[in-house]
């Protein structure tokens, strides 16, 4: 009598499908009775068929490795997996162990004929395409709800979720307000973690979440469909929410300004021999490239951590340095506008600092709300007047005069490693390798 494993899965996308798990199980048991099979194990799970790291699927793979059974029984091929590569890999491993497979509803797969193998490939591809379409429909539906002001994710701290609308939990909301006040008062991330028993990423999420100013967001992070890894800092969208804000908009903006300054202040020059570490990326990949070395061939290169694209270190750095030298010559033409721009920047910094002090006074309870609102409104008006005088993107402030910078760039090869890297970070925002023939250097100044 053949020993069998029954594998059953339903999708986590459709709640109503979960009821079919019991029906699948009963049909599988009846099928085994009819075929006079001995049921060794039944594996059941709810999850996406695209993933190969789901608990039940891993259990099935382990049973295959141990070669503990003779036949795998499943309801239909798409229940086994919705990823062509994962499915073919699984079938290949079973064939190596002389394990057969049978589909309850697709009897034409239950042989080793060329026609069955062809149908297996066709159905596997069809299942993956269908999975992509389902995923796209779900994503579009979630974006639609988000654009309408609904919240379709887990509620952030300070809110409860009811019918896709956030409602304030006042006790938790007051803690969120305290976190914002403490941060503006100078508390570090570490202090906030200790005081509010929250992780560092948790504190950062609270301090940057637009939900607290009555907004909804979509698309800023997600999973790579091929690797399954979490991807952040994607281009997303922000919409007006149907819920009440917990944090005042001016306080939220002030916190974002402080975070931005913290980021710039704490930017470190990485201790590595590769000049472009942290600056270089490949085309549309979200992760930066990093330096590697083949010691046997004495060959150094940069490699993308997303797609594994690589390119010679010597070639890339030579192109970027030559580009920087050529670019620095044009900085002389900016001398006339520099004084005006610096004066504008200094005035803006002055008003930003003043607004921050007023916000701190208000959050500490030293300033009445009406007086606070009038003062902030006046400052915002002044800031807008200054910004309207020159409708150009703000440039990174350089504290050294251009002539000196140009001289330093000319003698780039004479600088030490850390000086070179500091100079590159001062001038360059990022280096994008479009292809092996095209390298784009994006400058800050």
GUDRENTOR-583995 format. One record per residue (C-alpha): x, y, z; residue in three letters. Coordinates in Angstrom, 2 decimals, padded with zeros to 5 digits, always signed. Layout:
<px:X	py:Y	pz:Z	r:ALA>
...
This chain:
<px:+000.00	py:+000.00	pz:+000.00	r:UNK>
<px:+001.44	py:+003.37	pz:-001.04	r:UNK>
<px:+002.10	py:+005.93	pz:+001.66	r:UNK>
<px:+000.87	py:+009.44	pz:+000.77	r:UNK>
<px:+001.11	py:+013.04	pz:+001.97	r:UNK>
<px:-001.90	py:+015.27	pz:+001.32	r:UNK>
<px:-001.07	py:+018.95	pz:+000.84	r:UNK>
<px:-003.93	py:+021.48	pz:+001.07	r:UNK>
<px:-003.72	py:+025.27	pz:+000.79	r:UNK>
<px:-006.10	py:+028.19	pz:+000.45	r:UNK>
<px:-005.22	py:+031.80	pz:-000.24	r:UNK>
<px:-005.03	py:+034.44	pz:+002.49	r:UNK>
<px:-006.31	py:+037.00	pz:-000.06	r:UNK>
<px:-009.91	py:+035.76	pz:+000.04	r:UNK>
<px:-011.41	py:+035.16	pz:+003.48	r:UNK>
<px:-014.28	py:+033.09	pz:+002.06	r:UNK>
<px:-011.81	py:+030.58	pz:+000.57	r:UNK>
<px:-010.87	py:+029.40	pz:+004.06	r:UNK>
<px:-014.17	py:+027.51	pz:+004.27	r:UNK>
<px:-013.10	py:+025.39	pz:+001.29	r:UNK>
<px:-010.13	py:+023.92	pz:+003.20	r:UNK>
<px:-012.42	py:+021.42	pz:+004.96	r:UNK>
<px:-014.08	py:+020.48	pz:+001.65	r:UNK>
<px:-010.67	py:+019.95	pz:+000.01	r:UNK>
<px:-009.59	py:+017.72	pz:+002.88	r:UNK>
<px:-012.70	py:+015.54	pz:+002.65	r:UNK>
<px:-012.31	py:+015.14	pz:-001.12	r:UNK>
<px:-008.61	py:+014.22	pz:-000.67	r:UNK>
<px:-009.45	py:+011.60	pz:+001.97	r:UNK>
<px:-012.17	py:+010.11	pz:-000.25	r:UNK>
<px:-009.70	py:+010.05	pz:-003.17	r:UNK>
<px:-007.14	py:+008.13	pz:-001.07	r:UNK>
<px:-009.78	py:+005.61	pz:+000.04	r:UNK>
<px:-010.77	py:+005.03	pz:-003.58	r:UNK>
<px:-007.10	py:+004.54	pz:-004.60	r:UNK>
<px:-006.43	py:+002.38	pz:-001.50	r:UNK>
<px:-003.64	py:+004.75	pz:-000.31	r:UNK>
<px:-002.34	py:+004.92	pz:+003.25	r:UNK>
<px:-002.44	py:+008.55	pz:+004.50	r:UNK>
<px:+000.88	py:+009.29	pz:+006.20	r:UNK>
<px:+000.34	py:+013.02	pz:+006.82	r:UNK>
<px:-002.07	py:+015.86	pz:+005.96	r:UNK>
<px:-000.48	py:+019.32	pz:+005.64	r:UNK>
<px:-002.91	py:+022.27	pz:+005.69	r:UNK>
<px:-002.18	py:+025.98	pz:+005.55	r:UNK>
<px:-003.55	py:+029.41	pz:+004.63	r:UNK>
<px:-001.18	py:+031.65	pz:+002.67	r:UNK>
<px:-000.02	py:+032.98	pz:-000.68	r:UNK>
<px:+001.10	py:+030.36	pz:-003.20	r:UNK>
<px:+003.84	py:+032.70	pz:-004.45	r:UNK>
<px:+005.89	py:+032.24	pz:-001.29	r:UNK>
<px:+008.16	py:+029.27	pz:-000.65	r:UNK>
<px:+008.88	py:+030.21	pz:+002.98	r:UNK>
<px:+005.40	py:+029.35	pz:+004.28	r:UNK>
<px:+005.37	py:+026.87	pz:+007.16	r:UNK>
<px:+003.39	py:+024.07	pz:+005.51	r:UNK>
<px:+005.40	py:+024.23	pz:+002.28	r:UNK>
<px:+008.68	py:+023.99	pz:+004.22	r:UNK>
<px:+007.27	py:+020.97	pz:+006.08	r:UNK>
<px:+006.44	py:+019.35	pz:+002.72	r:UNK>
<px:+009.97	py:+020.01	pz:+001.40	r:UNK>
<px:+011.46	py:+018.40	pz:+004.51	r:UNK>
<px:+009.32	py:+015.30	pz:+004.03	r:UNK>
<px:+010.52	py:+015.10	pz:+000.42	r:UNK>
<px:+014.16	py:+015.39	pz:+001.52	r:UNK>
<px:+013.66	py:+012.58	pz:+004.05	r:UNK>
<px:+011.84	py:+010.52	pz:+001.39	r:UNK>
<px:+009.18	py:+009.49	pz:+003.90	r:UNK>
<px:+006.30	py:+008.89	pz:+001.46	r:UNK>
<px:+005.51	py:+007.58	pz:-002.03	r:UNK>
<px:+002.84	py:+009.90	pz:-003.48	r:UNK>
<px:+001.96	py:+013.59	pz:-003.01	r:UNK>
<px:-001.77	py:+014.30	pz:-003.30	r:UNK>
<px:-003.05	py:+017.85	pz:-003.90	r:UNK>
<px:-006.40	py:+019.33	pz:-004.90	r:UNK>
<px:-005.09	py:+021.20	pz:-007.97	r:UNK>
<px:-001.71	py:+022.46	pz:-009.17	r:UNK>
<px:-002.36	py:+026.11	pz:-008.25	r:UNK>
<px:-002.96	py:+025.01	pz:-004.62	r:UNK>
<px:+000.56	py:+023.59	pz:-004.52	r:UNK>
<px:+002.29	py:+026.78	pz:-005.73	r:UNK>
<px:+001.68	py:+029.89	pz:-007.85	r:UNK>
<px:+005.32	py:+030.44	pz:-008.71	r:UNK>
<px:+006.65	py:+028.65	pz:-011.79	r:UNK>
<px:+010.22	py:+028.34	pz:-010.49	r:UNK>
<px:+009.13	py:+027.10	pz:-007.04	r:UNK>
<px:+006.77	py:+024.54	pz:-008.57	r:UNK>
<px:+009.30	py:+023.11	pz:-011.05	r:UNK>
<px:+011.94	py:+022.94	pz:-008.31	r:UNK>
<px:+009.56	py:+020.99	pz:-006.07	r:UNK>
<px:+008.60	py:+018.56	pz:-008.86	r:UNK>
<px:+012.29	py:+018.09	pz:-009.75	r:UNK>
<px:+013.15	py:+017.23	pz:-006.12	r:UNK>
<px:+010.28	py:+014.71	pz:-005.96	r:UNK>
<px:+011.39	py:+013.00	pz:-009.16	r:UNK>
<px:+014.91	py:+012.64	pz:-007.78	r:UNK>
<px:+013.41	py:+010.84	pz:-004.74	r:UNK>
<px:+011.10	py:+008.74	pz:-006.98	r:UNK>
<px:+008.06	py:+010.36	pz:-005.37	r:UNK>
<px:+004.96	py:+010.53	pz:-007.57	r:UNK>
<px:+002.30	py:+013.27	pz:-007.47	r:UNK>
<px:-001.41	py:+013.23	pz:-008.24	r:UNK>
<px:-003.91	py:+016.04	pz:-008.65	r:UNK>
<px:-007.46	py:+015.26	pz:-007.54	r:UNK>
<px:-009.09	py:+017.55	pz:-010.12	r:UNK>
<px:-006.49	py:+017.42	pz:-012.93	r:UNK>
<px:-006.10	py:+013.74	pz:-013.80	r:UNK>
<px:-004.28	py:+014.56	pz:-017.06	r:UNK>
<px:-001.24	py:+015.54	pz:-014.94	r:UNK>
<px:-001.05	py:+012.16	pz:-013.23	r:UNK>
<px:+001.38	py:+010.48	pz:-015.59	r:UNK>
<px:+004.95	py:+010.86	pz:-016.78	r:UNK>
<px:+004.06	py:+011.36	pz:-020.44	r:UNK>
<px:+005.39	py:+014.30	pz:-022.53	r:UNK>
<px:+001.83	py:+015.66	pz:-022.75	r:UNK>
<px:+001.53	py:+015.69	pz:-018.95	r:UNK>
<px:+004.85	py:+017.48	pz:-018.61	r:UNK>
<px:+003.72	py:+020.09	pz:-021.14	r:UNK>
<px:+000.43	py:+020.63	pz:-019.33	r:UNK>
<px:+002.32	py:+020.92	pz:-016.04	r:UNK>
<px:+004.40	py:+023.81	pz:-017.43	r:UNK>
<px:+001.34	py:+025.51	pz:-018.96	r:UNK>
<px:-000.71	py:+025.28	pz:-015.76	r:UNK>
<px:+002.23	py:+026.46	pz:-013.64	r:UNK>
<px:+002.66	py:+029.57	pz:-015.80	r:UNK>
<px:-001.10	py:+030.16	pz:-015.81	r:UNK>
<px:-001.22	py:+029.93	pz:-012.00	r:UNK>
<px:+001.60	py:+032.49	pz:-011.67	r:UNK>
<px:-000.09	py:+034.90	pz:-014.12	r:UNK>
<px:-003.37	py:+034.55	pz:-012.26	r:UNK>
<px:-001.56	py:+035.22	pz:-008.96	r:UNK>
<px:-000.04	py:+038.41	pz:-010.44	r:UNK>
<px:-003.47	py:+039.57	pz:-011.58	r:UNK>
<px:-005.02	py:+038.88	pz:-008.17	r:UNK>
<px:-002.18	py:+040.75	pz:-006.46	r:UNK>
<px:-002.61	py:+043.72	pz:-008.81	r:UNK>
<px:-006.37	py:+043.83	pz:-008.22	r:UNK>
<px:-005.89	py:+043.73	pz:-004.46	r:UNK>
<px:-003.27	py:+046.50	pz:-004.64	r:UNK>
<px:-005.51	py:+048.68	pz:-006.84	r:UNK>
<px:-008.43	py:+048.15	pz:-004.46	r:UNK>
<px:-006.27	py:+049.10	pz:-001.45	r:UNK>
<px:-005.03	py:+052.24	pz:-003.22	r:UNK>
<px:-008.61	py:+053.21	pz:-004.10	r:UNK>
<px:-009.69	py:+052.96	pz:-000.46	r:UNK>
<px:-006.60	py:+054.87	pz:+000.67	r:UNK>
<px:-007.26	py:+057.68	pz:-001.84	r:UNK>
<px:-010.80	py:+057.91	pz:-000.45	r:UNK>
<px:-009.35	py:+058.55	pz:+003.01	r:UNK>
<px:-009.72	py:+055.05	pz:+004.46	r:UNK>
<px:-006.93	py:+053.21	pz:+006.31	r:UNK>
<px:-006.22	py:+049.72	pz:+004.93	r:UNK>
<px:-003.24	py:+048.69	pz:+007.07	r:UNK>
<px:-002.65	py:+047.97	pz:+010.75	r:UNK>
<px:-003.65	py:+051.05	pz:+012.78	r:UNK>
<px:-000.73	py:+053.14	pz:+014.14	r:UNK>
<px:-000.37	py:+053.64	pz:+017.87	r:UNK>
<px:-002.97	py:+056.08	pz:+019.15	r:UNK>
<px:-005.73	py:+054.83	pz:+016.86	r:UNK>
<px:-008.15	py:+051.91	pz:+016.59	r:UNK>
<px:-009.47	py:+050.72	pz:+013.23	r:UNK>
<px:-013.17	py:+050.34	pz:+012.59	r:UNK>
<px:-014.67	py:+049.90	pz:+009.10	r:UNK>
<px:-011.40	py:+051.10	pz:+007.55	r:UNK>
<px:-011.56	py:+054.40	pz:+009.50	r:UNK>
<px:-009.13	py:+055.36	pz:+012.29	r:UNK>
<px:-010.55	py:+056.51	pz:+015.62	r:UNK>
<px:-008.44	py:+058.11	pz:+018.34	r:UNK>
<px:-007.63	py:+056.18	pz:+021.52	r:UNK>
<px:-007.06	py:+059.17	pz:+023.75	r:UNK>
<px:-004.73	py:+057.53	pz:+026.27	r:UNK>
<px:-002.39	py:+056.27	pz:+023.55	r:UNK>
<px:-002.76	py:+059.53	pz:+021.59	r:UNK>
<px:-001.49	py:+061.52	pz:+024.55	r:UNK>
<px:+001.59	py:+059.32	pz:+024.67	r:UNK>
<px:+002.20	py:+060.03	pz:+020.96	r:UNK>
<px:+001.91	py:+063.77	pz:+021.67	r:UNK>
<px:+004.39	py:+063.39	pz:+024.54	r:UNK>
<px:+006.87	py:+061.66	pz:+022.21	r:UNK>
<px:+006.64	py:+064.57	pz:+019.77	r:UNK>
<px:+007.04	py:+067.14	pz:+022.58	r:UNK>
<px:+010.02	py:+065.32	pz:+024.11	r:UNK>
<px:+011.72	py:+065.00	pz:+020.72	r:UNK>
<px:+011.32	py:+068.72	pz:+020.01	r:UNK>
<px:+012.66	py:+069.40	pz:+023.50	r:UNK>
<px:+015.89	py:+067.60	pz:+022.58	r:UNK>
<px:+015.32	py:+063.97	pz:+023.65	r:UNK>
<px:+017.33	py:+061.44	pz:+021.64	r:UNK>
<px:+015.91	py:+058.32	pz:+020.00	r:UNK>
<px:+017.55	py:+056.21	pz:+022.72	r:UNK>
<px:+015.92	py:+058.27	pz:+025.49	r:UNK>
<px:+012.51	py:+058.02	pz:+023.83	r:UNK>
<px:+012.94	py:+054.24	pz:+023.48	r:UNK>
<px:+013.69	py:+053.91	pz:+027.20	r:UNK>
<px:+010.99	py:+056.34	pz:+028.38	r:UNK>
<px:+008.20	py:+054.86	pz:+026.26	r:UNK>
<px:+009.34	py:+051.21	pz:+026.10	r:UNK>
<px:+009.41	py:+051.27	pz:+022.29	r:UNK>
<px:+012.00	py:+050.13	pz:+019.76	r:UNK>
<px:+014.09	py:+052.57	pz:+017.76	r:UNK>
<px:+012.27	py:+051.79	pz:+014.49	r:UNK>
<px:+008.97	py:+052.15	pz:+016.36	r:UNK>
<px:+009.88	py:+055.64	pz:+017.58	r:UNK>
<px:+010.96	py:+056.68	pz:+014.09	r:UNK>
<px:+007.70	py:+055.38	pz:+012.61	r:UNK>
<px:+005.72	py:+057.39	pz:+015.14	r:UNK>
<px:+007.71	py:+060.58	pz:+014.45	r:UNK>
<px:+007.29	py:+060.31	pz:+010.66	r:UNK>
<px:+003.82	py:+058.79	pz:+010.22	r:UNK>
<px:+001.52	py:+061.16	pz:+008.30	r:UNK>
<px:-001.50	py:+059.41	pz:+009.85	r:UNK>
<px:-000.95	py:+061.64	pz:+012.90	r:UNK>
<px:-001.77	py:+064.76	pz:+010.84	r:UNK>
<px:-004.94	py:+063.25	pz:+009.39	r:UNK>
<px:-003.43	py:+061.79	pz:+006.20	r:UNK>
<px:-003.41	py:+058.36	pz:+004.60	r:UNK>
<px:-000.45	py:+056.93	pz:+002.68	r:UNK>
<px:+000.10	py:+054.24	pz:+000.10	r:UNK>
<px:+003.05	py:+052.74	pz:-001.77	r:UNK>
<px:+006.03	py:+053.87	pz:+000.32	r:UNK>
<px:+007.03	py:+050.30	pz:+001.11	r:UNK>
<px:+006.21	py:+046.79	pz:-000.03	r:UNK>
<px:+007.66	py:+043.41	pz:-000.97	r:UNK>
<px:+009.75	py:+042.59	pz:-004.00	r:UNK>
<px:+007.64	py:+040.04	pz:-005.92	r:UNK>
<px:+010.72	py:+038.07	pz:-006.96	r:UNK>
<px:+012.76	py:+038.01	pz:-003.74	r:UNK>
<px:+009.95	py:+038.46	pz:-001.22	r:UNK>
<px:+012.16	py:+040.93	pz:+000.70	r:UNK>
<px:+010.73	py:+044.08	pz:+002.26	r:UNK>
<px:+011.52	py:+047.22	pz:+000.24	r:UNK>
<px:+011.28	py:+050.73	pz:+001.71	r:UNK>
<px:+011.62	py:+054.34	pz:+000.52	r:UNK>
<px:+009.55	py:+053.70	pz:-002.60	r:UNK>
<px:+007.78	py:+056.61	pz:-004.36	r:UNK>
<px:+004.39	py:+056.65	pz:-002.61	r:UNK>
<px:+001.29	py:+058.84	pz:-002.39	r:UNK>
<px:-000.33	py:+060.81	pz:+000.45	r:UNK>
<px:-004.06	py:+061.55	pz:+000.64	r:UNK>
<px:-006.48	py:+063.35	pz:+002.98	r:UNK>
<px:-007.81	py:+060.90	pz:+005.56	r:UNK>
<px:-011.26	py:+060.55	pz:+007.07	r:UNK>
<px:-009.81	py:+060.43	pz:+010.58	r:UNK>
<px:-008.99	py:+063.16	pz:+013.08	r:UNK>
<px:-005.32	py:+064.20	pz:+013.51	r:UNK>
<px:-003.45	py:+063.69	pz:+016.77	r:UNK>
<px:-000.53	py:+066.03	pz:+016.03	r:UNK>
<px:-000.68	py:+069.69	pz:+014.95	r:UNK>
<px:+000.69	py:+070.19	pz:+011.43	r:UNK>
<px:+003.28	py:+072.78	pz:+012.52	r:UNK>
<px:+004.59	py:+070.48	pz:+015.23	r:UNK>
<px:+004.79	py:+067.59	pz:+012.76	r:UNK>
<px:+006.70	py:+069.75	pz:+010.23	r:UNK>
<px:+009.06	py:+070.96	pz:+012.95	r:UNK>
<px:+009.82	py:+067.36	pz:+013.91	r:UNK>
<px:+010.56	py:+066.47	pz:+010.26	r:UNK>
<px:+012.96	py:+069.43	pz:+010.09	r:UNK>
<px:+014.77	py:+068.27	pz:+013.23	r:UNK>
<px:+015.00	py:+064.71	pz:+011.84	r:UNK>
<px:+016.44	py:+066.06	pz:+008.59	r:UNK>
<px:+019.10	py:+068.04	pz:+010.46	r:UNK>
<px:+019.92	py:+065.00	pz:+012.62	r:UNK>
<px:+020.39	py:+062.93	pz:+009.47	r:UNK>
<px:+022.77	py:+065.46	pz:+007.92	r:UNK>
<px:+024.66	py:+065.95	pz:+011.17	r:UNK>
<px:+025.14	py:+062.24	pz:+011.76	r:UNK>
<px:+026.12	py:+061.43	pz:+008.19	r:UNK>
<px:+029.38	py:+059.52	pz:+008.52	r:UNK>
<px:+032.09	py:+058.94	pz:+005.99	r:UNK>
<px:+032.26	py:+055.15	pz:+005.86	r:UNK>
<px:+035.65	py:+053.62	pz:+006.61	r:UNK>
<px:+036.28	py:+051.79	pz:+003.38	r:UNK>
<px:+038.79	py:+052.05	pz:+000.57	r:UNK>
<px:+036.00	py:+052.44	pz:-002.00	r:UNK>
<px:+035.41	py:+056.13	pz:-002.79	r:UNK>
<px:+031.82	py:+055.86	pz:-004.02	r:UNK>
<px:+030.37	py:+053.72	pz:-001.23	r:UNK>
<px:+026.95	py:+055.12	pz:-000.31	r:UNK>
<px:+026.73	py:+057.22	pz:-003.48	r:UNK>
<px:+026.50	py:+054.75	pz:-006.35	r:UNK>
<px:+023.56	py:+052.69	pz:-007.57	r:UNK>
<px:+022.60	py:+050.78	pz:-010.69	r:UNK>
<px:+019.85	py:+052.30	pz:-012.84	r:UNK>
<px:+016.41	py:+051.84	pz:-011.14	r:UNK>
<px:+017.57	py:+049.52	pz:-008.33	r:UNK>
<px:+016.59	py:+050.71	pz:-004.86	r:UNK>
<px:+019.78	py:+049.60	pz:-003.07	r:UNK>
<px:+023.27	py:+051.09	pz:-003.36	r:UNK>
<px:+026.22	py:+049.33	pz:-004.93	r:UNK>
<px:+029.08	py:+048.28	pz:-002.70	r:UNK>
<px:+032.77	py:+047.61	pz:-003.27	r:UNK>
<px:+034.16	py:+044.08	pz:-003.63	r:UNK>
<px:+037.52	py:+042.56	pz:-004.56	r:UNK>
<px:+038.62	py:+039.41	pz:-006.36	r:UNK>
<px:+041.97	py:+038.93	pz:-004.63	r:UNK>
<px:+043.07	py:+036.10	pz:-006.92	r:UNK>
<px:+042.78	py:+038.36	pz:-009.97	r:UNK>
<px:+043.60	py:+041.55	pz:-008.04	r:UNK>
<px:+040.40	py:+043.04	pz:-009.45	r:UNK>
<px:+038.25	py:+045.58	pz:-007.56	r:UNK>
<px:+034.69	py:+046.36	pz:-008.59	r:UNK>
<px:+031.33	py:+047.72	pz:-007.43	r:UNK>
<px:+028.34	py:+045.36	pz:-007.26	r:UNK>
<px:+024.63	py:+046.10	pz:-006.91	r:UNK>
<px:+023.08	py:+044.47	pz:-003.85	r:UNK>
<px:+019.71	py:+044.26	pz:-005.63	r:UNK>
<px:+020.49	py:+042.76	pz:-009.04	r:UNK>
<px:+024.20	py:+041.72	pz:-008.70	r:UNK>
<px:+025.23	py:+043.97	pz:-011.64	r:UNK>
<px:+028.96	py:+044.76	pz:-011.34	r:UNK>
<px:+031.43	py:+047.15	pz:-012.93	r:UNK>
<px:+035.15	py:+047.86	pz:-012.61	r:UNK>
<px:+036.09	py:+050.16	pz:-009.72	r:UNK>
<px:+038.89	py:+051.78	pz:-011.73	r:UNK>
<px:+036.58	py:+052.61	pz:-014.63	r:UNK>
<px:+033.74	py:+054.06	pz:-012.54	r:UNK>
<px:+035.91	py:+056.13	pz:-010.20	r:UNK>
<px:+037.97	py:+057.49	pz:-013.09	r:UNK>
<px:+034.84	py:+058.64	pz:-014.94	r:UNK>
<px:+033.31	py:+060.23	pz:-011.83	r:UNK>
<px:+036.50	py:+062.09	pz:-010.84	r:UNK>
<px:+037.00	py:+063.43	pz:-014.40	r:UNK>
<px:+033.35	py:+064.47	pz:-014.45	r:UNK>
<px:+033.76	py:+066.28	pz:-011.10	r:UNK>
<px:+036.81	py:+068.19	pz:-012.31	r:UNK>
<px:+034.99	py:+069.32	pz:-015.44	r:UNK>
<px:+031.89	py:+070.23	pz:-013.45	r:UNK>
<px:+033.84	py:+072.27	pz:-010.87	r:UNK>
<px:+035.03	py:+074.65	pz:-013.60	r:UNK>
<px:+031.47	py:+075.83	pz:-014.07	r:UNK>
<px:+031.12	py:+076.76	pz:-010.41	r:UNK>
<px:+032.83	py:+080.10	pz:-011.08	r:UNK>
<px:+029.70	py:+081.26	pz:-012.90	r:UNK>
<px:+027.75	py:+080.81	pz:-009.66	r:UNK>
<px:+029.86	py:+083.27	pz:-007.66	r:UNK>
<px:+027.63	py:+086.24	pz:-008.44	r:UNK>
<px:+024.46	py:+084.50	pz:-007.25	r:UNK>
<px:+026.09	py:+082.85	pz:-004.22	r:UNK>
<px:+025.94	py:+085.86	pz:-001.91	r:UNK>
<px:+022.26	py:+086.35	pz:-002.65	r:UNK>
<px:+021.51	py:+082.64	pz:-002.12	r:UNK>
<px:+023.51	py:+082.48	pz:+001.12	r:UNK>
<px:+021.76	py:+085.58	pz:+002.43	r:UNK>
<px:+018.40	py:+083.99	pz:+001.60	r:UNK>
<px:+019.46	py:+080.73	pz:+003.32	r:UNK>
<px:+020.59	py:+082.57	pz:+006.46	r:UNK>
<px:+017.26	py:+084.41	pz:+006.68	r:UNK>
<px:+015.34	py:+081.17	pz:+006.26	r:UNK>
<px:+017.42	py:+079.46	pz:+008.97	r:UNK>
<px:+016.70	py:+082.39	pz:+011.27	r:UNK>
<px:+012.93	py:+082.09	pz:+010.81	r:UNK>
<px:+013.01	py:+078.29	pz:+011.05	r:UNK>
<px:+014.84	py:+078.55	pz:+014.37	r:UNK>
<px:+012.40	py:+081.18	pz:+015.63	r:UNK>
<px:+009.43	py:+079.00	pz:+014.67	r:UNK>
<px:+011.01	py:+076.03	pz:+016.44	r:UNK>
<px:+011.45	py:+078.07	pz:+019.66	r:UNK>
<px:+007.81	py:+079.18	pz:+019.51	r:UNK>
<px:+006.63	py:+075.59	pz:+019.04	r:UNK>
<px:+008.75	py:+074.48	pz:+022.00	r:UNK>
<px:+007.29	py:+077.26	pz:+024.15	r:UNK>
<px:+003.77	py:+076.22	pz:+023.15	r:UNK>
<px:+004.32	py:+072.50	pz:+023.71	r:UNK>
<px:+005.88	py:+073.25	pz:+027.13	r:UNK>
<px:+002.75	py:+075.20	pz:+028.07	r:UNK>
<px:+004.45	py:+078.62	pz:+028.26	r:UNK>
<px:+002.52	py:+080.18	pz:+025.37	r:UNK>
<px:-001.28	py:+080.52	pz:+024.92	r:UNK>
<px:-002.68	py:+078.80	pz:+021.82	r:UNK>
<px:-004.00	py:+082.02	pz:+020.19	r:UNK>
<px:-000.67	py:+083.80	pz:+020.63	r:UNK>
<px:+001.14	py:+080.70	pz:+019.33	r:UNK>
<px:-001.02	py:+080.47	pz:+016.19	r:UNK>
<px:-000.60	py:+084.19	pz:+015.40	r:UNK>
<px:+003.18	py:+083.98	pz:+015.81	r:UNK>
<px:+003.51	py:+080.86	pz:+013.64	r:UNK>
<px:+001.26	py:+082.38	pz:+010.96	r:UNK>
<px:+003.42	py:+085.52	pz:+010.83	r:UNK>
<px:+006.65	py:+083.49	pz:+010.57	r:UNK>
<px:+005.22	py:+081.22	pz:+007.88	r:UNK>
<px:+004.24	py:+084.30	pz:+005.88	r:UNK>
<px:+007.81	py:+085.65	pz:+006.13	r:UNK>
<px:+009.27	py:+082.29	pz:+005.07	r:UNK>
<px:+006.95	py:+082.16	pz:+002.05	r:UNK>
<px:+007.95	py:+085.70	pz:+001.02	r:UNK>
<px:+011.64	py:+084.75	pz:+001.09	r:UNK>
<px:+011.07	py:+081.47	pz:-000.77	r:UNK>
<px:+008.95	py:+083.22	pz:-003.44	r:UNK>
<px:+011.80	py:+085.59	pz:-004.29	r:UNK>
<px:+013.72	py:+082.74	pz:-005.90	r:UNK>
<px:+011.77	py:+079.76	pz:-007.17	r:UNK>
<px:+014.70	py:+077.36	pz:-007.36	r:UNK>
<px:+015.44	py:+074.15	pz:-005.45	r:UNK>
<px:+017.39	py:+074.66	pz:-002.28	r:UNK>
<px:+021.06	py:+073.76	pz:-002.66	r:UNK>
<px:+023.30	py:+072.18	pz:-000.06	r:UNK>
<px:+025.16	py:+074.89	pz:+001.77	r:UNK>
<px:+028.91	py:+074.86	pz:+001.25	r:UNK>
<px:+030.85	py:+076.70	pz:+003.93	r:UNK>
<px:+034.00	py:+077.13	pz:+001.84	r:UNK>
<px:+034.31	py:+079.60	pz:-001.02	r:UNK>
<px:+034.10	py:+078.24	pz:-004.57	r:UNK>
<px:+037.63	py:+079.24	pz:-005.58	r:UNK>
<px:+039.08	py:+077.15	pz:-002.75	r:UNK>
<px:+036.88	py:+074.18	pz:-003.64	r:UNK>
<px:+037.93	py:+074.35	pz:-007.28	r:UNK>
<px:+041.61	py:+074.34	pz:-006.27	r:UNK>
<px:+041.02	py:+071.31	pz:-004.04	r:UNK>
<px:+039.28	py:+069.44	pz:-006.86	r:UNK>
<px:+042.20	py:+070.16	pz:-009.21	r:UNK>
<px:+044.55	py:+068.49	pz:-006.70	r:UNK>
<px:+042.15	py:+065.60	pz:-006.02	r:UNK>
<px:+044.81	py:+062.89	pz:-006.49	r:UNK>
<px:+046.99	py:+064.47	pz:-003.77	r:UNK>
<px:+044.28	py:+064.21	pz:-001.11	r:UNK>
<px:+044.03	py:+061.44	pz:+001.48	r:UNK>
<px:+041.34	py:+058.78	pz:+001.18	r:UNK>
<px:+038.98	py:+060.28	pz:+003.76	r:UNK>
<px:+039.46	py:+063.79	pz:+002.30	r:UNK>
<px:+038.55	py:+062.47	pz:-001.16	r:UNK>
<px:+035.42	py:+060.79	pz:+000.15	r:UNK>
<px:+034.37	py:+063.89	pz:+002.10	r:UNK>
<px:+034.82	py:+066.06	pz:-000.99	r:UNK>
<px:+032.78	py:+063.65	pz:-003.14	r:UNK>
<px:+029.96	py:+063.63	pz:-000.58	r:UNK>
<px:+030.07	py:+067.44	pz:-000.46	r:UNK>
<px:+029.54	py:+067.76	pz:-004.22	r:UNK>
<px:+027.71	py:+064.60	pz:-005.32	r:UNK>
<px:+024.19	py:+063.48	pz:-004.40	r:UNK>
<px:+024.41	py:+060.15	pz:-006.23	r:UNK>
<px:+026.06	py:+058.32	pz:-009.13	r:UNK>
<px:+023.69	py:+056.33	pz:-011.37	r:UNK>
<px:+025.00	py:+053.64	pz:-013.72	r:UNK>
<px:+022.39	py:+053.64	pz:-016.47	r:UNK>
<px:+024.30	py:+051.00	pz:-018.45	r:UNK>
<px:+027.95	py:+050.08	pz:-019.06	r:UNK>
<px:+028.33	py:+052.99	pz:-021.46	r:UNK>
<px:+026.34	py:+055.64	pz:-019.57	r:UNK>
<px:+027.07	py:+056.99	pz:-016.05	r:UNK>
<px:+025.06	py:+059.89	pz:-014.67	r:UNK>
<px:+026.47	py:+062.05	pz:-011.85	r:UNK>
<px:+023.85	py:+064.00	pz:-009.88	r:UNK>
<px:+025.32	py:+067.03	pz:-008.08	r:UNK>
<px:+024.11	py:+068.81	pz:-004.93	r:UNK>
<px:+025.64	py:+072.22	pz:-005.69	r:UNK>
